[in-house]
Amino acid sequence: MSEQNNPRLYIMPQIKKEKKEEVEKRILDAIQHYKHSKKRSIRTSAETFGMAYSTLRGRLTGRQSRAGGHVRLQVLSEYEEKSIVEWCEQLDEWGHPARLSIVKDMA
């Protein structure tokens, strides 16, 4: 059986997902559009910037992004996490493996 006729060998093309920063920028742009419009319409602003009505409505009512909402659940601050990563990279440069127990003690 040839590869073209075998449905199990068909690989669907991957759809490129937008980066989180790009999506967040579009949401902020839509919020500004909504706030500065003469005729305020959440639906119009959402459609203009290509997002769901519920997403824009949620943000306008105070809902946080997923990343923003999970910040309070983080064990380490961003600075502490960055410091540990830099420390692990330094260990790697010296030729020492960064074992989990060592990293836990560092944290």
Residue pairs with C-beta under 8 A, 6 or more apart in sequence:
3 9
20 67
23 51
24 65
26 49
26 50
26 51
27 49
27 51
27 55
27 56
27 59
27 65
29 49
30 45
30 46
30 48
30 49
30 51
30 56
31 45
31 56
31 59
31 60
33 45
33 48
33 49
34 40
34 41
34 42
34 45
34 56
34 60
37 44
37 45
42 53
42 56
42 57
42 60
43 53
45 56
46 52
46 53
46 55
46 56
46 57
47 53
49 56
59 65
63 69
74 81
75 107
76 84
76 107
80 107
84 103
84 106
84 107
87 98
87 106
88 98
88 103
91 97
91 98
91 102
92 98
